[in-house]
Amino acid sequence: MQGKFLEELSVGQSAELVRTVGEADIVAFAKVTGDNNPVHLDADYAAGTSFGERIAHGMLSAGYISAVLGTTLPGPGAIYLSQTLRFKRPVKIGDEVTARATITEIDEAKARVTFATTCLVNGKPVVEGEATVMVPRKAA
């Protein structure tokens, strides 16, 4: 299975995926990562925070960005090199998250591609950032 090669990419190309955050996703993420912050897992605790209810881990949404890059654009064969993240709003159980990656720059000499990355809920950004990915070239 091979994703897109460097030669097949152009500035402005974009891909996205949509996921609805469920209770099971938050519990599984906490179990896998060990991030058991009660704002994610304990309704009584979370009710006393500024959010007023449980929220998803920010890195769960960031994982959706990774899924776009690793499965669609550029897809299998790409290697994540860096990612900046700014968490803008909370994601709650039941929210539909749209993760999007758009090519903003291609460094052909280094086979590196830069993406504007974002996650949206109801059209509003919940996560914004920038990713750099190494992309394979076509065989000569």
Beta strands, then each sheet from edge to edge (+ up, - down):
strand 1: 14-20
strand 2: 79-87
strand 3: 96-107
strand 4: 112-121
strand 5: 124-134
sheet 1: 1+ 3- 4+ 5- 2+
end
